[in-house]
Amino acid sequence: MAEQRQQDPLHGITLEMILNQLVATYGWEELGRRINIKCFTNDPSISSSLKFLRRTPWARAKVEALYLKQG
């Protein structure tokens, strides 16, 4: 099990932490361009985006991929 944690680059990082980092890096406008989902382009907020991303696996995967890509 410890091996699995070491291989998971997102271990210990919450979705809220990821989203806050992406917003700080790109801002809402650029984030909405990079990942075209309504919660980033139409009256965005951390709380509404978290609600959507927690219910929508494909969108969460895109956000996590962008976070990992930025390194």
Biopython code that builds the backbone (N, CA, C, O; Angstrom):
import numpy as np
from Bio.PDB.StructureBuilder import StructureBuilder

atoms = [
    (1, "MET", "N", (0.819, -1.190, 0.000)),
    (1, "MET", "CA", (0.000, 0.000, 0.000)),
    (1, "MET", "C", (0.872, 1.268, 0.000)),
    (1, "MET", "O", (0.538, 2.253, -0.658)),
    (2, "ALA", "N", (1.970, 1.236, 0.728)),
    (2, "ALA", "CA", (2.872, 2.391, 0.750)),
    (2, "ALA", "C", (3.441, 2.643, -0.636)),
    (2, "ALA", "O", (3.679, 3.787, -1.023)),
    (3, "GLU", "N", (3.658, 1.555, -1.388)),
    (3, "GLU", "CA", (4.140, 1.681, -2.767)),
    (3, "GLU", "C", (3.144, 2.451, -3.624)),
    (3, "GLU", "O", (3.528, 3.298, -4.431)),
    (4, "GLN", "N", (1.872, 2.152, -3.441)),
    (4, "GLN", "CA", (0.832, 2.810, -4.227)),
    (4, "GLN", "C", (0.802, 4.308, -3.934)),
    (4, "GLN", "O", (0.618, 5.107, -4.853)),
    (5, "ARG", "N", (0.978, 4.701, -2.681)),
    (5, "ARG", "CA", (0.980, 6.116, -2.323)),
    (5, "ARG", "C", (2.163, 6.845, -2.956)),
    (5, "ARG", "O", (2.025, 7.988, -3.392)),
    (6, "GLN", "N", (3.306, 6.200, -3.009)),
    (6, "GLN", "CA", (4.485, 6.818, -3.594)),
    (6, "GLN", "C", (4.316, 7.025, -5.088)),
    (6, "GLN", "O", (4.885, 7.965, -5.643)),
    (7, "GLN", "N", (3.556, 6.179, -5.747)),
    (7, "GLN", "CA", (3.352, 6.286, -7.181)),
    (7, "GLN", "C", (2.259, 7.291, -7.544)),
    (7, "GLN", "O", (2.202, 7.749, -8.685)),
    (8, "ASP", "N", (1.409, 7.633, -6.608)),
    (8, "ASP", "CA", (0.317, 8.569, -6.875)),
    (8, "ASP", "C", (0.798, 10.000, -6.637)),
    (8, "ASP", "O", (0.986, 10.405, -5.490)),
    (9, "PRO", "N", (0.998, 10.770, -7.711)),
    (9, "PRO", "CA", (1.510, 12.135, -7.537)),
    (9, "PRO", "C", (0.518, 13.080, -6.860)),
    (9, "PRO", "O", (0.899, 14.166, -6.425)),
    (10, "LEU", "N", (-0.741, 12.680, -6.769)),
    (10, "LEU", "CA", (-1.757, 13.535, -6.135)),
    (10, "LEU", "C", (-2.058, 13.122, -4.692)),
    (10, "LEU", "O", (-2.953, 13.679, -4.056)),
    (11, "HIS", "N", (-1.311, 12.151, -4.184)),
    (11, "HIS", "CA", (-1.556, 11.689, -2.820)),
    (11, "HIS", "C", (-1.355, 12.836, -1.827)),
    (11, "HIS", "O", (-0.310, 13.486, -1.819)),
    (12, "GLY", "N", (-2.357, 13.073, -1.002)),
    (12, "GLY", "CA", (-2.277, 14.105, 0.016)),
    (12, "GLY", "C", (-2.651, 15.499, -0.467)),
    (12, "GLY", "O", (-2.616, 16.454, 0.309)),
    (13, "ILE", "N", (-3.006, 15.625, -1.732)),
    (13, "ILE", "CA", (-3.381, 16.919, -2.292)),
    (13, "ILE", "C", (-4.883, 16.907, -2.545)),
    (13, "ILE", "O", (-5.391, 16.050, -3.268)),
    (14, "THR", "N", (-5.584, 17.853, -1.951)),
    (14, "THR", "CA", (-7.036, 17.887, -2.109)),
    (14, "THR", "C", (-7.420, 18.587, -3.411)),
    (14, "THR", "O", (-6.634, 19.335, -3.992)),
    (15, "LEU", "N", (-8.626, 18.330, -3.844)),
    (15, "LEU", "CA", (-9.140, 18.987, -5.037)),
    (15, "LEU", "C", (-9.179, 20.504, -4.835)),
    (15, "LEU", "O", (-8.922, 21.263, -5.770)),
    (16, "GLU", "N", (-9.496, 20.937, -3.635)),
    (16, "GLU", "CA", (-9.519, 22.375, -3.353)),
    (16, "GLU", "C", (-8.121, 22.979, -3.484)),
    (16, "GLU", "O", (-7.970, 24.080, -4.012)),
    (17, "MET", "N", (-7.109, 22.273, -3.011)),
    (17, "MET", "CA", (-5.732, 22.754, -3.146)),
    (17, "MET", "C", (-5.342, 22.864, -4.621)),
    (17, "MET", "O", (-4.715, 23.839, -5.037)),
    (18, "ILE", "N", (-5.717, 21.863, -5.395)),
    (18, "ILE", "CA", (-5.419, 21.855, -6.829)),
    (18, "ILE", "C", (-6.083, 23.050, -7.500)),
    (18, "ILE", "O", (-5.443, 23.787, -8.251)),
    (19, "LEU", "N", (-7.369, 23.237, -7.226)),
    (19, "LEU", "CA", (-8.124, 24.318, -7.856)),
    (19, "LEU", "C", (-7.571, 25.685, -7.463)),
    (19, "LEU", "O", (-7.429, 26.562, -8.315)),
    (20, "ASN", "N", (-7.263, 25.873, -6.194)),
    (20, "ASN", "CA", (-6.695, 27.149, -5.746)),
    (20, "ASN", "C", (-5.365, 27.436, -6.436)),
    (20, "ASN", "O", (-5.096, 28.577, -6.810)),
    (21, "GLN", "N", (-4.537, 26.419, -6.605)),
    (21, "GLN", "CA", (-3.250, 26.598, -7.271)),
    (21, "GLN", "C", (-3.447, 26.966, -8.744)),
    (21, "GLN", "O", (-2.768, 27.857, -9.256)),
    (22, "LEU", "N", (-4.369, 26.288, -9.423)),
    (22, "LEU", "CA", (-4.613, 26.587, -10.835)),
    (22, "LEU", "C", (-5.170, 27.996, -11.026)),
    (22, "LEU", "O", (-4.786, 28.692, -11.965)),
    (23, "VAL", "N", (-6.064, 28.416, -10.149)),
    (23, "VAL", "CA", (-6.623, 29.768, -10.241)),
    (23, "VAL", "C", (-5.537, 30.800, -9.966)),
    (23, "VAL", "O", (-5.488, 31.837, -10.627)),
    (24, "ALA", "N", (-4.667, 30.527, -9.000)),
    (24, "ALA", "CA", (-3.573, 31.452, -8.705)),
    (24, "ALA", "C", (-2.594, 31.541, -9.872)),
    (24, "ALA", "O", (-2.048, 32.608, -10.151)),
    (25, "THR", "N", (-2.377, 30.425, -10.547)),
    (25, "THR", "CA", (-1.427, 30.389, -11.658)),
    (25, "THR", "C", (-2.001, 31.000, -12.925)),
    (25, "THR", "O", (-1.357, 31.830, -13.567)),
    (26, "TYR", "N", (-3.213, 30.591, -13.285)),
    (26, "TYR", "CA", (-3.787, 30.981, -14.577)),
    (26, "TYR", "C", (-4.859, 32.067, -14.491)),
    (26, "TYR", "O", (-5.035, 32.837, -15.435)),
    (27, "GLY", "N", (-5.567, 32.135, -13.383)),
    (27, "GLY", "CA", (-6.739, 33.005, -13.293)),
    (27, "GLY", "C", (-7.927, 32.286, -13.913)),
    (27, "GLY", "O", (-7.757, 31.330, -14.670)),
    (28, "TRP", "N", (-9.124, 32.745, -13.590)),
    (28, "TRP", "CA", (-10.336, 32.076, -14.071)),
    (28, "TRP", "C", (-10.457, 32.120, -15.598)),
    (28, "TRP", "O", (-10.838, 31.132, -16.225)),
    (29, "GLU", "N", (-10.136, 33.252, -16.178)),
    (29, "GLU", "CA", (-10.318, 33.404, -17.619)),
    (29, "GLU", "C", (-9.446, 32.413, -18.401)),
    (29, "GLU", "O", (-9.933, 31.725, -19.298)),
    (30, "GLU", "N", (-8.173, 32.347, -18.062)),
    (30, "GLU", "CA", (-7.265, 31.424, -18.754)),
    (30, "GLU", "C", (-7.598, 29.975, -18.427)),
    (30, "GLU", "O", (-7.493, 29.105, -19.292)),
    (31, "LEU", "N", (-7.993, 29.712, -17.205)),
    (31, "LEU", "CA", (-8.384, 28.354, -16.825)),
    (31, "LEU", "C", (-9.597, 27.905, -17.643)),
    (31, "LEU", "O", (-9.672, 26.755, -18.075)),
    (32, "GLY", "N", (-10.539, 28.816, -17.851)),
    (32, "GLY", "CA", (-11.704, 28.517, -18.679)),
    (32, "GLY", "C", (-11.337, 28.280, -20.136)),
    (32, "GLY", "O", (-12.020, 27.529, -20.833)),
    (33, "ARG", "N", (-10.274, 28.908, -20.596)),
    (33, "ARG", "CA", (-9.805, 28.655, -21.964)),
    (33, "ARG", "C", (-9.137, 27.297, -22.079)),
    (33, "ARG", "O", (-9.320, 26.576, -23.060)),
    (34, "ARG", "N", (-8.369, 26.968, -21.071)),
    (34, "ARG", "CA", (-7.638, 25.689, -21.097)),
    (34, "ARG", "C", (-8.557, 24.494, -20.880)),
    (34, "ARG", "O", (-8.394, 23.448, -21.509)),
    (35, "ILE", "N", (-9.522, 24.662, -19.986)),
    (35, "ILE", "CA", (-10.514, 23.617, -19.711)),
    (35, "ILE", "C", (-11.879, 24.276, -19.856)),
    (35, "ILE", "O", (-12.349, 24.957, -18.945)),
    (36, "ASN", "N", (-12.498, 24.074, -20.984)),
    (36, "ASN", "CA", (-13.736, 24.769, -21.302)),
    (36, "ASN", "C", (-14.934, 24.101, -20.635)),
    (36, "ASN", "O", (-15.653, 23.309, -21.245)),
    (37, "ILE", "N", (-15.123, 24.446, -19.363)),
    (37, "ILE", "CA", (-16.314, 23.999, -18.646)),
    (37, "ILE", "C", (-16.971, 25.220, -18.016)),
    (37, "ILE", "O", (-16.299, 26.167, -17.607)),
    (38, "LYS", "N", (-18.274, 25.178, -17.949)),
    (38, "LYS", "CA", (-19.079, 26.335, -17.559)),
    (38, "LYS", "C", (-18.723, 26.885, -16.176)),
    (38, "LYS", "O", (-18.786, 28.094, -15.954)),
    (39, "CYS", "N", (-18.350, 26.000, -15.246)),
    (39, "CYS", "CA", (-18.056, 26.487, -13.892)),
    (39, "CYS", "C", (-16.789, 27.348, -13.856)),
    (39, "CYS", "O", (-16.543, 28.034, -12.864)),
    (40, "PHE", "N", (-15.986, 27.321, -14.920)),
    (40, "PHE", "CA", (-14.800, 28.182, -15.010)),
    (40, "PHE", "C", (-15.059, 29.426, -15.851)),
    (40, "PHE", "O", (-14.339, 30.414, -15.715)),
    (41, "THR", "N", (-16.058, 29.401, -16.706)),
    (41, "THR", "CA", (-16.268, 30.498, -17.649)),
    (41, "THR", "C", (-17.460, 31.392, -17.308)),
    (41, "THR", "O", (-17.514, 32.540, -17.750)),
    (42, "ASN", "N", (-18.409, 30.883, -16.534)),
    (42, "ASN", "CA", (-19.635, 31.628, -16.263)),
    (42, "ASN", "C", (-19.779, 31.846, -14.754)),
    (42, "ASN", "O", (-20.191, 30.935, -14.035)),
    (43, "ASP", "N", (-19.444, 33.041, -14.274)),
    (43, "ASP", "CA", (-19.528, 33.395, -12.858)),
    (43, "ASP", "C", (-18.798, 32.380, -11.973)),
    (43, "ASP", "O", (-19.420, 31.758, -11.112)),
    (44, "PRO", "N", (-17.485, 32.204, -12.176)),
    (44, "PRO", "CA", (-16.742, 31.157, -11.466)),
    (44, "PRO", "C", (-16.510, 31.475, -9.990)),
    (44, "PRO", "O", (-16.364, 32.632, -9.595)),
    (45, "SER", "N", (-16.481, 30.421, -9.201)),
    (45, "SER", "CA", (-16.090, 30.517, -7.797)),
    (45, "SER", "C", (-15.499, 29.173, -7.393)),
    (45, "SER", "O", (-15.756, 28.150, -8.028)),
    (46, "ILE", "N", (-14.721, 29.191, -6.348)),
    (46, "ILE", "CA", (-14.107, 27.954, -5.867)),
    (46, "ILE", "C", (-15.197, 26.968, -5.427)),
    (46, "ILE", "O", (-15.154, 25.795, -5.798)),
    (47, "SER", "N", (-16.159, 27.431, -4.649)),
    (47, "SER", "CA", (-17.171, 26.509, -4.118)),
    (47, "SER", "C", (-18.034, 25.882, -5.208)),
    (47, "SER", "O", (-18.295, 24.679, -5.166)),
    (48, "SER", "N", (-18.482, 26.674, -6.183)),
    (48, "SER", "CA", (-19.317, 26.094, -7.241)),
    (48, "SER", "C", (-18.494, 25.148, -8.120)),
    (48, "SER", "O", (-18.997, 24.119, -8.574)),
    (49, "SER", "N", (-17.253, 25.496, -8.351)),
    (49, "SER", "CA", (-16.391, 24.632, -9.162)),
    (49, "SER", "C", (-16.120, 23.314, -8.440)),
    (49, "SER", "O", (-16.128, 22.253, -9.064)),
    (50, "LEU", "N", (-15.880, 23.372, -7.129)),
    (50, "LEU", "CA", (-15.645, 22.148, -6.362)),
    (50, "LEU", "C", (-16.866, 21.232, -6.408)),
    (50, "LEU", "O", (-16.728, 20.020, -6.578)),
    (51, "LYS", "N", (-18.050, 21.802, -6.258)),
    (51, "LYS", "CA", (-19.274, 20.993, -6.315)),
    (51, "LYS", "C", (-19.379, 20.284, -7.656)),
    (51, "LYS", "O", (-19.674, 19.090, -7.708)),
    (52, "PHE", "N", (-19.140, 21.014, -8.739)),
    (52, "PHE", "CA", (-19.234, 20.424, -10.071)),
    (52, "PHE", "C", (-18.157, 19.357, -10.275)),
    (52, "PHE", "O", (-18.454, 18.262, -10.753)),
    (53, "LEU", "N", (-16.936, 19.662, -9.923)),
    (53, "LEU", "CA", (-15.831, 18.730, -10.162)),
    (53, "LEU", "C", (-15.961, 17.453, -9.339)),
    (53, "LEU", "O", (-15.552, 16.383, -9.792)),
    (54, "ARG", "N", (-16.517, 17.550, -8.155)),
    (54, "ARG", "CA", (-16.700, 16.347, -7.322)),
    (54, "ARG", "C", (-17.767, 15.421, -7.901)),
    (54, "ARG", "O", (-17.734, 14.212, -7.667)),
    (55, "ARG", "N", (-18.710, 15.979, -8.652)),
    (55, "ARG", "CA", (-19.781, 15.163, -9.248)),
    (55, "ARG", "C", (-19.476, 14.718, -10.670)),
    (55, "ARG", "O", (-20.200, 13.889, -11.220)),
    (56, "THR", "N", (-18.419, 15.250, -11.279)),
    (56, "THR", "CA", (-18.166, 15.041, -12.699)),
    (56, "THR", "C", (-16.743, 14.513, -12.916)),
    (56, "THR", "O", (-15.796, 15.289, -13.042)),
    (57, "PRO", "N", (-16.607, 13.195, -12.957)),
    (57, "PRO", "CA", (-15.266, 12.597, -13.041)),
    (57, "PRO", "C", (-14.437, 13.035, -14.254)),
    (57, "PRO", "O", (-13.225, 13.212, -14.126)),
    (58, "TRP", "N", (-15.056, 13.213, -15.421)),
    (58, "TRP", "CA", (-14.270, 13.588, -16.601)),
    (58, "TRP", "C", (-13.678, 14.990, -16.454)),
    (58, "TRP", "O", (-12.561, 15.249, -16.902)),
    (59, "ALA", "N", (-14.441, 15.898, -15.819)),
    (59, "ALA", "CA", (-13.946, 17.264, -15.620)),
    (59, "ALA", "C", (-12.848, 17.279, -14.559)),
    (59, "ALA", "O", (-11.849, 17.984, -14.699)),
    (60, "ARG", "N", (-13.038, 16.507, -13.513)),
    (60, "ARG", "CA", (-12.010, 16.413, -12.467)),
    (60, "ARG", "C", (-10.711, 15.860, -13.049)),
    (60, "ARG", "O", (-9.625, 16.329, -12.707)),
    (61, "ALA", "N", (-10.820, 14.877, -13.915)),
    (61, "ALA", "CA", (-9.628, 14.296, -14.541)),
    (61, "ALA", "C", (-8.876, 15.347, -15.355)),
    (61, "ALA", "O", (-7.645, 15.367, -15.350)),
    (62, "LYS", "N", (-9.598, 16.212, -16.050)),
    (62, "LYS", "CA", (-8.947, 17.273, -16.833)),
    (62, "LYS", "C", (-8.238, 18.265, -15.920)),
    (62, "LYS", "O", (-7.130, 18.707, -16.225)),
    (63, "VAL", "N", (-8.863, 18.614, -14.812)),
    (63, "VAL", "CA", (-8.264, 19.554, -13.862)),
    (63, "VAL", "C", (-7.006, 18.942, -13.241)),
    (63, "VAL", "O", (-5.976, 19.607, -13.128)),
    (64, "GLU", "N", (-7.098, 17.684, -12.846)),
    (64, "GLU", "CA", (-5.940, 17.006, -12.252)),
    (64, "GLU", "C", (-4.805, 16.887, -13.275)),
    (64, "GLU", "O", (-3.637, 17.050, -12.924)),
    (65, "ALA", "N", (-5.138, 16.607, -14.519)),
    (65, "ALA", "CA", (-4.115, 16.488, -15.560)),
    (65, "ALA", "C", (-3.412, 17.813, -15.789)),
    (65, "ALA", "O", (-2.191, 17.845, -15.945)),
    (66, "LEU", "N", (-4.161, 18.906, -15.811)),
    (66, "LEU", "CA", (-3.550, 20.229, -15.977)),
    (66, "LEU", "C", (-2.639, 20.544, -14.800)),
    (66, "LEU", "O", (-1.553, 21.092, -14.984)),
    (67, "TYR", "N", (-3.069, 20.207, -13.608)),
    (67, "TYR", "CA", (-2.271, 20.441, -12.406)),
    (67, "TYR", "C", (-0.943, 19.674, -12.484)),
    (67, "TYR", "O", (0.118, 20.220, -12.178)),
    (68, "LEU", "N", (-1.017, 18.419, -12.892)),
    (68, "LEU", "CA", (0.190, 17.604, -13.003)),
    (68, "LEU", "C", (1.099, 18.098, -14.121)),
    (68, "LEU", "O", (2.324, 18.042, -14.007)),
    (69, "LYS", "N", (0.499, 18.579, -15.193)),
    (69, "LYS", "CA", (1.266, 19.077, -16.338)),
    (69, "LYS", "C", (2.073, 20.326, -15.973)),
    (69, "LYS", "O", (3.197, 20.508, -16.441)),
    (70, "GLN", "N", (1.492, 21.176, -15.141)),
    (70, "GLN", "CA", (2.184, 22.410, -14.769)),
    (70, "GLN", "C", (3.369, 22.127, -13.853)),
    (70, "GLN", "O", (4.259, 22.964, -13.702)),
    (71, "GLY", "N", (3.374, 20.935, -13.240)),
    (71, "GLY", "CA", (4.503, 20.452, -12.490)),
    (71, "GLY", "C", (4.755, 21.124, -11.236)),
    (71, "GLY", "O", (5.700, 20.776, -10.529)),
]
sb = StructureBuilder()
sb.init_structure("model")
sb.init_model(0)
sb.init_chain("A")
sb.init_seg("    ")
for serial, (resi, resn, name, xyz) in enumerate(atoms, 1):
    if name == "N":
        sb.init_residue(resn, " ", resi, " ")
    sb.init_atom(name, np.array(xyz, "f"), 0.0, 1.0, " ", f" {name:<3s}", serial, name[0])
structure = sb.get_structure()
